[in-house]
């Protein structure tokens, strides 16, 4: 079957839907950000602080390549992973890419108060979400094999839709 890569903005439900999807498909679930943090022995925020975004992205490329070369799994890729052509190629060669989208309002409601996400660590959360969406949405859609809006849906209904495709 190959990997099922879940891409999209932080807060779209990649992890929560991915865990359920992995159960439905009988495949392991992997969270790329968790694997990066584990390998570094540091949180994603700490990696960003110490190495900057470019250092984190280099670690992310390595993690995506390692996952792609491994056994089939449901994978929650970090919010920016699919923006990198090397990551896209590794994902495409090893499975299918499912974009999870959500409205700006839904993302704001889900991410408000979450200080663990380095790219959203400012007081103007709604503006930052809008900026990230504007800069990423077209690229996400170019990369995706399947697009699913999660705005008003439960993680289970999203997982069931993906499993049924």
Order of alpha helices (4+ residues) and beta strands (2+ residues): beta-alpha-beta-alpha-alpha-beta-alpha-beta-alpha-alpha-beta-alpha
